[in-house]
């Protein structure tokens, strides 16, 4: 049912909850009429939301689905399951699951909401702090009262006793942010009247470089259904949501696989790349395109819109709509500007249309049974009590307290007649004690229990140990009909034959791996031998040359392969010594002097000498010295074989070196 459907007589019969002295009980006929027309959801299956009870997996052929996040609730069709995943109940249980808390049933969740839980936090609203400033009073303080924190206003339809809920943000401009249901009735009537007269809404979504704007209107159907009885809630919608204008934009402004806008990254460090320059340019162009679109729509749609809904989380997205001072397309001071109180997906035309459809939707449900009144009162009393531990002011939606610290998720009241299931099997599986698990299973422990303390998991899913899981599989093989092993998540039975077969396969694989390692070792050794032979040839060729560096490199490689490189290193040392001697001026002078001495000896007809070594000495072989000849340095008689240098004769090479130094 949409908002304009309330104008068909149902709006006049709305009243705040508890306003009547004797509130009307919901009539079974009225409930059946609305439910058959699709205006009222079917009641949950009794016991389906009991998180402590074990939930069996549905049969493969029945097409049903089970939500384990909400404690194993079963849905008949996939569409019902998808609708549940978009509900606040599912999101609340998902938030509890991240905090390792057990799920709550739908009745417990409704009790929390009726007690004043912050549904906006539960549904994961992405409103920024600036958007929440719209919910503060003129004095700057926070709006008091639990009703002000709830984004939904609930009324009672007096003739039928049904509860009718609408979003608080759709109230006409001028309504107080903390309007109670009694004070919200006139603004709601104004909104319904203006929508029926043809007023339009403007929906703006901006996130991650995507922008979507849609102008929507509720248009009456050409063939509306027959009116119901006077004062009755319509069973079928008489209008439909129509998009009369839209615009979608997209620019590359976020860093791929890194997340975050380029402007945010620039605040932390200086980035000078082609991609960063492109993203900076696109941020400017996206802001320009958004403002140009709103400027073109200003006279026709923006100025005449009844309400303007937006969701632009983050400073960069909000600046495109509200930044710029007097030149800003929108102003937060405008009473028509409202934040969308629920989470949205990527901004597209379909998403903007879905958001508008959800904002215009009117929820009709039957009140909680009288048996739950005591539980509701207990929830309210628990919320009214001030917590003594640190963290007071925590909200049950999992949000943050006024001090900014993370607030714990509110715990639902535990039923006194609902005992906790045994947890010995779960604890043994968590600790990895396979022997203890086998003993508990043999003693009759139920493996299908989904324990609330273990996030509604069965014991098989609690452990990651292979031995523990094999204990479950062995028990399944020993007693296949003892439990619903499919509900226990045990995949298959593990018999002794299977274990023996697996052991044989493991041995065969180990033998194959050993053979492969030996084969690879032989191949590596043969390859090393071929490399050593090729390296020996290269080393011999290098030693024939004069490149000492090349010889050293090949010698180092030869040492790694175990090839003898002593001769190569000696050849490299000799080449370096010769190079150093040739480059030394003193050595060059000595070589030139030795050459001149050899030439002089040749001209004088003296015995030829060998110009080798530093002294240029030569041995006088075969020529006897004259009788009485003595060494020209030490004066001793010359031996049969003496040494000559220039015109001098020496007995030993020491005399040659000593005389040459003096000269």
C-alpha positions in Angstrom: 0.0 0.0 0.0 1.2 3.5 -0.9 0.8 6.8 0.9 -2.0 8.0 -1.5 -4.0 4.9 -0.6 -4.4 6.3 2.9 -6.5 9.1 1.5 -9.3 6.7 0.6 -10.8 6.8 4.1 -8.1 5.0 6.1 -6.3 8.2 7.1 -9.2 9.6 9.0 -9.3 6.5 11.2 -5.6 6.6 12.2 -4.8 7.3 15.8 -1.6 7.1 18.0 -1.0 3.7 19.6 -2.8 3.6 23.0 -4.8 6.8 22.3 -8.2 4.9 22.5 -9.6 4.0 25.9 -10.4 0.6 24.6 -8.2 -0.2 21.6 -9.9 -2.3 19.0 -8.7 -5.9 18.7 -7.7 -6.9 15.2 -10.6 -8.6 13.5 -9.8 -12.0 12.0 -11.9 -11.2 9.0 -10.0 -8.0 8.4 -6.7 -9.8 8.7 -7.8 -12.5 6.3 -9.0 -9.8 3.8 -5.7 -7.9 3.8 -3.6 -11.0 3.7 -5.5 -12.5 0.8 -5.0 -9.2 -1.1 -1.3 -9.2 -0.4 -1.4 -6.1 1.7 -0.5 -8.0 4.9 2.4 -10.4 5.2 1.7 -14.0 6.3 2.5 -14.8 10.0 5.7 -16.6 10.7 5.6 -20.3 11.2 5.4 -21.2 14.9 8.8 -22.1 16.2 10.5 -21.2 13.0 12.5 -18.4 14.6 13.7 -20.4 17.6 17.4 -20.0 17.4 18.2 -22.6 20.0 16.3 -25.5 18.3 18.2 -27.5 15.7 17.3 -26.7 12.2 17.4 -29.4 9.6 18.5 -28.7 6.0 15.5 -28.5 3.6 15.1 -31.3 1.1 16.7 -30.7 -2.3 13.4 -31.0 -4.2 11.1 -28.8 -2.1 12.7 -25.5 -3.2 12.7 -24.0 0.4 15.5 -21.9 1.8 16.9 -21.5 5.3 18.5 -18.4 6.8 21.1 -19.4 9.3 21.9 -15.8 10.2 18.5 -15.4 11.7 18.6 -18.7 13.6 17.5 -21.2 10.9 14.3 -19.6 9.7 12.8 -21.4 6.7 11.2 -19.8 3.7 9.0 -21.5 1.2 10.4 -19.7 -1.9 13.6 -18.0 -2.9 11.8 -14.6 -3.3 10.7 -14.7 0.3 14.2 -15.5 1.3 15.6 -12.5 -0.7 12.9 -10.2 0.8 14.0 -11.4 4.3 17.7 -10.6 3.5 16.6 -7.0 2.8 14.8 -6.7 6.1 16.0 -4.9 9.2 15.6 -8.1 11.2 18.2 -9.8 9.0 20.6 -6.9 9.2 20.3 -6.8 13.0 21.1 -10.5 13.3 24.0 -10.0 10.8 25.4 -7.2 13.1 25.0 -9.5 16.1 26.8 -12.3 14.3 29.9 -10.1 13.7 30.0 -9.6 17.5 29.7 -13.4 18.1 26.3 -13.0 19.6 23.4 -15.4 19.1 20.6 -14.4 16.7 17.2 -13.1 17.9 13.8 -14.2 16.8 11.4 -11.9 15.0 9.3 -11.5 18.1 12.3 -10.4 20.1 13.4 -8.0 17.4 9.9 -6.4 17.3 10.1 -6.1 21.1 13.4 -4.2 20.8 12.0 -1.9 18.1 8.8 -1.2 20.0 11.0 -0.5 23.1 12.7 2.3 21.2 15.7 0.7 19.4 17.4 2.9 16.8 16.2 1.3 13.6 18.4 3.6 11.5 21.5 2.1 13.1 20.1 -1.4 12.7 19.5 -1.0 9.0 23.0 0.4 8.5 22.1 3.9 7.4 25.0 5.7 5.7 23.9 9.2 6.7 26.8 11.4 7.6 27.0 13.5 10.7 26.0 16.6 8.7 22.8 14.8 7.6 22.0 14.0 11.2 22.2 17.7 12.1 18.7 17.9 10.6 17.4 15.9 13.6 18.6 18.4 16.2 16.6 21.1 17.7 17.1 24.9 17.4 19.2 25.1 20.6 21.8 22.7 19.2 21.1 19.9 21.7 20.1 16.3 20.8 16.4 15.7 20.4 15.1 13.9 23.5 12.8 11.0 23.6 12.9 7.6 22.1 10.3 8.4 19.4 12.7 11.0 17.9 15.4 8.4 17.3 13.1 6.1 15.4 12.8 6.8 11.6 9.3 5.2 11.5 6.1 6.5 12.9 3.4 4.0 13.8 -0.3 4.6 14.1 -3.3 2.4 15.0 -6.2 1.9 12.6 -9.1 2.1 15.0 -11.7 0.1 13.1 -9.4 -2.9 12.3 -6.9 -2.6 15.1 -4.0 -2.9 12.6 -0.7 -1.1 13.0 0.1 1.3 10.2 3.8 2.5 9.9 5.2 5.2 7.6 8.7 6.7 7.4 9.2 9.8 9.5 11.0 11.6 6.7 7.9 11.7 4.5 6.0 14.0 6.8 5.2 17.4 5.3 7.7 20.3 5.7 7.2 22.1 8.9 6.7 19.0 11.1 9.0 18.9 14.1 11.8 16.3 14.0 10.7 14.9 17.3 7.0 14.7 16.3 5.2 12.0 18.3 2.5 9.9 16.5 -0.2 12.4 17.7 1.7 15.4 16.4 2.6 13.6 13.2 -0.9 13.0 12.0 -1.5 16.5 10.5 1.8 16.5 8.6 1.1 13.1 7.3 -2.3 14.2 6.1 -0.8 17.1 4.3 1.7 14.8 2.5 -1.0 12.5 1.4 -3.2 15.4 0.1 -0.3 16.9 -1.8 0.7 13.6 -3.4 -2.8 13.0 -4.4 -2.9 16.5 -6.0 0.1 15.6 -8.2 3.1 16.7 -6.1 6.5 15.2 -6.9 9.5 14.0 -5.0 13.2 14.4 -5.9 15.5 11.5 -5.0 19.3 12.1 -5.2 21.9 9.3 -4.7 25.7 9.9 -4.9 28.5 7.5 -4.0 31.8 6.2 -5.5 31.7 8.3 -8.6 28.1 7.3 -9.4 25.2 9.8 -9.3 21.5 9.1 -9.9 18.7 11.7 -9.7 15.0 10.8 -10.3 11.8 12.9 -10.1 8.9 10.6 -9.1 5.2 11.1 -8.7 2.3 8.9 -7.5 -0.1 8.6 -10.4 -3.6 7.1 -10.0 -4.4 4.0 -11.9 -6.6 4.2 -14.9 -8.8 1.4 -13.6 -8.6 1.7 -9.8 -10.0 -1.1 -7.7 -13.4 -0.9 -6.2 -13.4 1.1 -2.9 -13.6 -0.9 0.3 -16.0 -0.2 3.1 -15.9 3.3 4.6 -13.0 3.7 6.9 -11.4 0.4 5.9 -7.8 0.1 4.9 -7.4 -0.4 1.1 -6.6 -3.9 0.2 -5.1 -3.1 -3.2 -3.1 0.0 -4.3 -4.9 2.6 -6.4 -1.8 4.4 -7.6 1.6 3.6 -9.0 5.0 5.3 -8.9 6.0 7.0 -12.1 9.5 8.5 -13.0 8.9 11.8 -14.9 12.6 12.8 -15.2 16.0 11.2 -14.4 19.7 11.6 -14.9 22.6 9.2 -14.2 26.3 10.1 -14.2 29.5 8.2 -13.7 33.1 9.3 -13.4 36.3 7.4 -12.6 37.2 8.9 -9.2 38.0 5.9 -6.9 41.3 4.1 -6.9 40.7 0.6 -8.3 41.5 -2.3 -5.8 42.5 0.3 -3.2 39.2 2.1 -2.5 38.7 5.7 -1.5 38.5 8.9 -3.5 41.7 10.5 -4.8 41.1 13.6 -2.7 41.2 11.5 0.4 44.5 9.9 -0.7 45.9 13.3 -1.4 45.4 14.3 2.2 47.8 11.6 3.4 50.6 11.8 0.8 51.6 13.5 -2.4 50.7 11.3 -5.4 51.9 12.3 -8.9 50.8 9.7 -11.4 48.7 9.7 -14.6 45.9 7.9 -12.8 45.8 10.3 -9.9 45.7 13.3 -12.2 42.8 11.7 -14.2 40.9 11.0 -11.0 41.3 14.6 -9.7 40.0 15.9 -13.0 37.1 13.5 -12.9 36.1 14.6 -9.4 35.9 18.2 -10.6 33.9 17.2 -13.6 31.5 15.1 -11.6 30.8 17.9 -9.2 30.3 20.2 -12.2 27.9 17.8 -13.9 25.8 17.3 -10.8 25.5 21.0 -10.2 24.7 21.6 -13.9 21.9 18.9 -13.7 20.3 20.5 -10.6 20.7 24.0 -12.1 18.8 22.9 -15.2 16.1 21.2 -13.0 15.8 24.1 -10.5 12.8 25.9 -11.9 10.9 22.9 -13.0 11.6 20.2 -10.4 13.9 21.3 -7.5 12.0 24.5 -6.6 8.6 22.9 -6.9 9.4 19.5 -5.3 7.4 18.7 -2.2 10.3 16.7 -0.6 13.9 16.2 -1.6 15.5 12.9 -0.4 19.3 12.4 -0.7 22.0 10.0 0.3 25.5 11.2 -0.3 27.8 9.8 2.4 31.3 11.3 2.8 32.4 14.9 2.5 33.2 14.8 -1.2 29.7 13.5 -2.2 28.0 16.0 0.2 30.0 18.9 -1.1 28.6 18.4 -4.6 25.1 18.9 -3.2 25.6 21.3 -0.3 29.0 22.9 -0.8 29.8 26.3 -2.3 27.9 28.6 0.1 25.4 30.7 -1.7 26.0 28.9 -5.0 25.2 25.5 -3.5 22.4 23.6 -5.4 20.7 22.6 -2.1 20.7 23.9 1.4 20.5 21.9 4.6 18.4 24.6 6.1 15.6 23.8 3.5 12.9 21.9 5.4 12.2 19.8 2.3 15.7 18.2 2.3 15.6 14.9 4.0 18.2 12.1 4.4 17.2 8.6 3.3 17.0 6.5 6.5 18.0 3.2 5.0 20.9 1.8 3.1 21.0 1.9 -0.7 23.1 0.2 -3.3 25.1 1.7 -6.2 23.3 4.8 -7.5 21.4 3.9 -10.6 17.9 4.8 -11.9 16.6 1.4 -10.7 18.0 2.0 -7.2 16.6 5.6 -7.0 13.2 4.3 -8.1 13.4 1.5 -5.5 14.3 4.0 -2.8 11.3 6.2 -3.7 9.0 3.2 -3.8 10.1 2.2 -0.3 9.7 5.7 1.0 6.2 5.9 -0.3 5.3 2.4 1.1 2.9 2.1 4.0 3.5 -1.0 6.2 0.4 -2.7 7.7 0.8 -5.4 10.2 -1.2 -7.0 13.0 -0.1 -6.1 16.5 1.8 -8.6 18.7 -0.4 -11.1 20.5 -1.4 -10.3 24.1 0.8 -13.1 25.3 3.9 -11.1 24.4 2.8 -8.0 26.4 4.9 -9.2 29.4 8.0 -9.7 27.3 7.5 -6.2 25.8 7.2 -4.7 29.2 10.3 -6.5 30.3 12.2 -5.1 27.4 11.1 -1.6 28.2 12.0 -1.9 31.8 15.4 -3.3 30.9 16.0 -0.3 28.6 14.8 2.1 31.3 17.3 0.9 33.8 20.6 2.8 33.6 23.7 0.5 33.0 26.2 0.6 35.8 29.1 -0.6 33.7 31.1 1.8 31.5 29.5 2.5 28.2 26.2 3.9 29.4 24.1 5.4 26.7 24.6 2.5 24.4 22.0 2.0 21.8 20.6 -1.4 20.9 21.2 -0.8 17.2 24.9 -1.4 17.6 25.7 2.3 17.1 27.9 4.6 19.2 27.3 6.3 22.4 27.5 10.1 22.9 31.2 9.7 23.9 32.0 8.1 20.6 32.9 4.7 22.0 31.5 1.6 20.3 28.2 0.6 21.9 27.3 -3.0 22.6 24.4 -4.6 20.8 21.3 -4.9 23.0 20.6 -8.3 24.3 17.0 -9.6 24.0 15.3 -10.9 27.1 16.0 -14.6 27.6 12.9 -16.7 28.0 12.8 -18.4 31.4 11.3 -21.6 30.0 13.8 -21.9 27.1 16.8 -24.0 28.4 20.1 -23.8 26.7 21.1 -26.9 24.7 24.2 -28.9 25.8 27.5 -27.5 24.4 29.9 -30.3 25.3 30.1 -31.6 21.7 30.7 -28.0 20.4 33.4 -27.3 23.0 35.2 -30.5 22.2 35.1 -29.8 18.5 36.3 -26.3 19.0 39.3 -27.5 21.1 40.2 -30.1 18.5 39.8 -33.1 20.8 38.9 -35.9 18.4 38.9 -38.6 21.1 36.4 -36.6 23.2 34.2 -36.0 20.2 34.1 -39.7 19.4 33.2 -40.5 23.1 30.4 -37.9 23.1 29.0 -39.2 19.8 29.1 -42.7 21.1 27.3 -41.6 24.3 24.4 -40.1 22.2 25.4 -36.4 21.8 23.2 -34.7 19.2 25.4 -33.4 16.3 22.5 -31.5 14.7 22.2 -28.9 17.5 22.8 -25.4 16.4 24.1 -23.8 19.6 23.4 -20.1 20.1 26.7 -19.6 21.8 28.5 -20.8 18.6 26.7 -18.5 16.2 23.9 -21.1 15.6 26.5 -23.6 14.0 26.5 -27.3 14.3 29.5 -29.0 15.9 30.9 -30.1 12.6 31.2 -26.5 11.4 32.8 -25.3 14.6 36.1 -27.1 14.0 38.8 -27.0 11.3 40.6 -30.1 12.5 40.6 -33.0 10.1 40.8 -35.6 12.9 37.8 -34.1 14.6 35.8 -34.1 11.3 36.9 -37.7 10.6 35.4 -38.6 14.1 32.0 -37.3 12.9 32.4 -39.3 9.6 33.4 -42.5 11.4 30.3 -42.2 13.7 28.2 -41.7 10.6 29.6 -44.9 9.1 28.9 -46.8 12.4 25.3 -45.4 12.9 24.0 -44.0 9.6 20.4 -43.9 10.9 21.1 -42.5 14.3 20.9 -38.8 13.3 20.1 -36.6 10.3 23.7 -36.4 9.3 22.8 -34.0 6.4 21.4 -31.6 9.0 24.6 -32.1 11.0 26.6 -31.0 7.9 28.6 -34.2 7.8 29.3 -34.8 4.1 30.0 -38.5 3.9 30.7 -41.6 6.0 34.3 -42.8 6.6 34.5 -46.6 6.8 37.5 -48.7 7.5 37.7 -49.7 3.8 37.8 -46.1 2.8 40.5 -45.3 5.3 42.5 -48.4 4.2 42.1 -47.3 0.5 43.1 -43.8 1.3 46.2 -45.1 3.2 47.2 -47.2 0.1 46.7 -44.2 -2.1 48.9 -42.1 0.1 51.6 -44.7 0.1 51.4 -45.0 -3.7 51.7 -41.2 -4.0 54.7 -41.2 -1.6 56.5 -43.9 -3.7 55.8 -41.9 -6.9 57.1 -38.7 -5.3 60.3 -40.6 -4.2 60.9 -41.9 -7.7 60.3 -38.5 -9.1 62.8 -37.0 -6.7 65.5 -39.6 -7.6 64.9 -39.1 -11.3 65.2 -35.3 -11.0 68.4 -35.8 -9.0 70.0 -37.9 -11.7 68.9 -35.4 -14.4 70.4 -32.5 -12.4 73.7 -34.4 -11.9 73.9 -35.2 -15.6 73.1 -31.6 -16.5 75.9 -30.4 -14.1 78.4 -32.7 -15.8 77.6 -31.3 -19.2 77.9 -27.8 -17.9 81.3 -28.6 -16.3 82.6 -30.0 -19.6 81.5 -26.9 -21.5 82.9 -24.7 -18.8 86.3 -26.4 -19.0 86.5 -25.7 -22.7 85.5 -22.0 -22.1 88.1 -21.7 -19.4 90.9 -23.1 -21.6 90.0 -20.7 -24.3 90.0 -17.7 -21.9 93.4 -18.7 -20.5 94.8 -18.5 -24.0 93.8 -14.8 -24.1 94.7 -11.8 -21.9 91.3 -11.0 -20.2 91.9 -11.6 -16.5 88.4 -10.6 -15.5 86.8 -13.2 -17.8 89.1 -15.9 -16.5 88.2 -15.0 -12.9 84.4 -15.2 -13.7 84.8 -18.6 -15.4 87.0 -19.8 -12.5 84.3 -18.8 -9.9 81.7 -20.7 -11.9 84.1 -23.7 -12.2 84.5 -23.7 -8.4 80.7 -24.0 -7.9 80.6 -27.0 -10.3 83.6 -28.6 -8.6 86.0 -28.2 -11.6 89.8 -27.6 -10.8 90.4 -23.9 -11.4 94.0 -23.5 -9.9 95.7 -23.1 -13.3 93.1 -20.6 -14.4 93.5 -18.4 -11.3 97.4 -18.6 -11.6 97.0 -17.4 -15.3 94.8 -14.5 -14.2 97.3 -13.5 -11.4 100.1 -13.6 -14.0 98.2 -11.4 -16.4 97.4 -8.9 -13.7 101.1 -8.8 -12.5 102.2 -8.1 -16.1 99.6 -5.4 -16.5 100.7 -3.8 -13.3 104.4 -4.0 -14.2 103.7 -2.5 -17.6 101.7 0.3 -16.1 104.4 1.1 -13.4 106.8 3.9 -14.6 109.8 2.6 -12.6 109.3 -0.9 -14.1 109.0 0.6 -17.6 112.3 2.5 -17.0 114.1 -0.6 -15.9 112.9 -2.5 -19.0 114.1 0.3 -21.3 117.5 0.3 -19.5 117.8 -3.4 -19.9 117.0 -3.1 -23.6 119.7 -0.4 -24.0 122.3 -2.6 -22.2 121.5 -5.5 -24.5 122.1 -3.3 -27.5 125.4 -2.0 -26.1 126.6 -5.5 -25.4 125.8 -6.4 -28.9 127.8 -3.5 -30.4 130.8 -4.2 -28.1 130.8 -7.9 -29.2 130.2 -9.1 -25.7 128.5 -12.4 -24.9 124.7 -12.1 -25.4 122.6 -11.6 -22.2 118.9 -12.4 -21.5 116.8 -9.4 -20.9 114.5 -11.1 -18.4 113.5 -10.1 -14.8 113.8 -6.8 -13.1 117.7 -6.8 -13.1 118.1 -7.8 -16.8 120.7 -10.3 -15.6 122.1 -13.1 -17.8 124.0 -16.2 -17.1 127.3 -16.7 -18.9 126.8 -20.2 -20.0 129.7 -22.1 -21.6 132.2 -19.3 -21.4 134.9 -19.5 -18.7 135.8 -16.5 -16.7 139.5 -15.1 -16.9 141.8 -16.3 -14.1 141.7 -14.0 -11.1 138.4 -12.4 -12.1 136.4 -11.1 -9.3 132.9 -9.9 -8.6 132.5 -6.2 -9.3 130.3 -5.8 -6.2 131.5 -8.0 -3.4 135.1 -8.7 -4.7 134.8 -12.5 -4.4 136.2 -14.8 -7.1 133.8 -15.4 -9.9 132.5 -19.0 -10.1 132.4 -21.0 -13.3 129.0 -19.6 -14.1 128.7 -15.9 -13.4 126.2 -13.2 -14.1 126.8 -10.2 -16.4 125.0 -6.8 -16.5 126.3 -4.1 -18.9 130.0 -4.4 -18.5 130.0 -5.8 -15.0 130.3 -9.4 -13.7 128.7 -10.7 -10.6 128.9 -13.9 -8.6 125.3 -14.1 -7.5 122.1 -12.5 -8.3 122.1 -10.7 -5.0 125.1 -8.8 -6.1 123.4 -8.0 -9.3 120.4 -6.5 -7.4 122.5 -4.6 -4.9 124.7 -3.1 -7.6 121.8 -2.1 -9.8 120.1 -0.3 -6.8 123.4 1.7 -6.3 123.6 2.6 -9.9 
